[in-house]
Amino acid sequence: MTRPNPLLASYQAARPVDEIDVTAHAPLVKRLASMLIARLPASVDLNDLVQVGIIGLIEAARQYDPGQGVQFETFASQRIRGAMLDELRREDWLPRQVRRDAKQIEQTIARLEQSLGRAPAESEIAEALGLALEDYQARLSECKGLTLVHFNDFSDDEGESLSDALANVIDENAVDPLGTLSDSGFRSALVEAIGDLPERDKLVMALYYEQELNLKEIGAVLGVSESRVSQLHSQAVSRLRARLRDWL
């Protein structure tokens, strides 16, 4: 039996009877945290995200105005995600060694695609990296915090800190990740790159980003474990970054 969250219990006990029943929306927090955790390294704990999300849910209940014509779940989802992301931004949650490993995988995929004229298989990537397949898959699990575009893509210095990268983005003449994603040429290239993914990787991306299934649900569809889905997601992002490296 699931134990009630003490934050929710204390808030519910103190709220006026006509306010939002936040306990009824607690599953929303878990669902959003489960979606977000797939993009984060193993060092980030799901329960920590949930706790932060609960605070976001409580704040949403306090600020919600039904007169604005927005459903509470839509309003709360934005506040919950925002609370989680704010907490993650307090630290550089993807270690530099993981970034270096991810870059090595990306470069290897790009080199193999050029020489083979097709998307390389996992076994081919592992062999090119000089790793056993199991070790390569383990590295993919460690790289699950990799994003398609991040601040470090806009610096030639791999040792640059996140604060330095942010300072560069503040420069009105500097290119920023949002600007890249908003570029119509980049979007067209991204659509083409997704279309060229191996079918399994493409399915994982579609189920995660279009259907908004969590890792467990995607695993049930594919008949694999959650950790395997996480590996496939990391590999798909690495394939996309390899194809879009000229943009990045």
MOPE-V709802 format. One record per pair of residues at least 4 apart in sequence whose ideal C-beta (glycine too) atoms are under 8 Angstrom apart, sorted by the first residue. I is the first residue (numbers start at 1). J is the second residue. If there is no record, write none. Layout:
i: (I/I)
j: (J/J)
This chain:
i: (4/4/4/5/5/5/5/5/6/7/7/7/7/7/8/8/8/8/8/8/8/9/9/10/11/11/11/11/12/12/12/15/15/15/15/19/20/20/20/20/21/22/22/22/22/25/25/25/25/25/26/26/26/27/28/28/28/28/28/28/29/29/29/29/29/29/29/30/30/30/31/31/32/32/32/32/32/32/33/33/33/33/33/33/34/34/34/34/34/35/35/35/36/36/36/36/37/37/37/37/38/38/38/38/38/38/38/39/39/39/40/40/40/40/40/41/41/41/41/41/41/41/41/42/42/42/43/43/44/44/44/44/44/45/46/47/48/48/49/49/49/50/51/52/52/52/52/53/53/53/53/54/55/55/56/56/56/56/56/56/56/56/57/57/57/57/58/59/59/59/60/60/60/60/60/60/60/61/61/63/64/64/64/66/68/70/70/71/72/73/74/75/76/77/78/79/80/81/82/83/84/85/86/88/92/92/93/94/94/94/94/95/96/96/96/97/98/98/98/98/98/99/99/99/99/100/100/101/101/101/101/102/102/102/102/102/103/103/104/104/105/105/105/105/105/105/105/105/106/106/106/106/106/107/107/108/108/108/108/109/109/109/109/109/109/110/110/110/110/111/111/112/112/112/112/112/113/113/113/113/113/113/116/116/119/119/119/119/120/120/120/121/122/122/122/122/122/123/123/124/125/125/125/126/126/126/126/126/126/127/129/131/131/131/132/133/134/135/136/137/137/138/139/140/140/140/140/140/140/141/141/141/141/143/143/144/144/144/144/146/146/146/146/147/148/148/148/148/148/148/149/149/149/149/149/150/151/151/151/151/151/151/151/152/152/152/152/153/153/154/154/154/154/154/154/154/155/155/155/155/160/160/161/162/163/164/165/166/167/168/169/169/169/170/175/175/176/177/178/179/180/180/180/181/181/182/182/183/183/184/185/185/186/186/186/187/188/189/189/189/189/190/190/190/191/192/193/193/193/193/193/194/194/194/195/196/197/197/197/197/197/197/198/198/199/200/200/200/201/201/201/201/201/202/202/203/203/203/204/204/204/204/204/204/204/205/205/205/205/206/206/207/207/207/207/207/208/208/208/208/213/213/213/214/215/215/215/215/215/216/216/217/218/218/219/219/219/219/219/219/222/222/224/224/224/225/226/227/228/229/230/231/232/233/234/235/236/237/238/239/240/241/241/244)
j: (8/9/23/9/26/50/51/54/10/11/51/54/55/58/12/22/23/26/54/57/58/13/23/14/15/22/58/61/21/22/23/19/20/22/61/61/25/61/64/72/25/26/57/58/61/29/57/72/73/76/30/54/57/31/32/57/73/76/77/80/33/50/53/54/56/57/80/34/50/53/35/214/36/53/77/80/81/84/37/46/49/50/53/84/38/46/214/215/216/208/212/214/40/49/81/84/44/46/49/215/144/208/214/215/229/230/233/144/145/147/44/88/93/144/145/93/94/95/98/142/143/144/145/141/142/144/93/95/48/49/88/93/145/49/50/51/52/87/53/84/87/54/55/56/83/84/87/57/80/83/84/58/59/83/60/76/79/80/81/82/83/84/61/76/79/80/62/63/79/83/64/72/75/76/78/79/80/72/76/79/72/75/76/72/75/74/75/75/76/77/78/79/80/81/82/83/84/85/86/87/88/89/90/93/161/162/145/98/99/145/146/99/100/158/159/101/102/142/143/145/146/103/146/152/158/104/158/105/139/142/143/106/143/146/234/238/107/158/108/129/109/125/129/139/140/143/235/238/110/238/241/242/245/111/242/112/125/128/129/113/120/125/238/239/242/114/242/243/245/115/128/116/120/124/125/128/117/118/119/120/242/243/120/124/196/197/198/239/124/125/128/125/126/133/136/137/235/127/133/128/129/136/235/131/132/133/135/136/137/131/136/135/136/139/136/137/138/139/140/141/231/142/143/144/230/231/234/235/238/227/230/231/234/234/238/230/231/233/234/234/237/238/241/237/181/190/237/240/241/244/153/177/180/181/248/177/155/162/165/166/168/169/177/158/160/162/165/177/248/165/168/169/174/175/176/177/160/164/165/168/164/165/165/166/167/168/169/170/171/174/174/176/177/174/179/180/180/181/182/183/186/247/248/186/187/186/187/187/247/188/189/247/190/244/247/191/192/193/243/244/247/194/240/244/195/196/197/239/240/243/244/202/205/240/202/243/201/202/205/236/239/240/202/239/203/204/222/232/205/232/235/236/239/206/236/207/221/222/208/218/222/229/232/233/236/209/210/233/236/210/211/211/213/217/218/221/212/213/218/233/217/218/221/218/219/226/229/230/233/220/226/221/222/229/223/224/225/226/228/229/228/229/228/229/232/229/230/231/232/233/234/235/236/237/238/239/240/241/242/243/244/245/248/248)
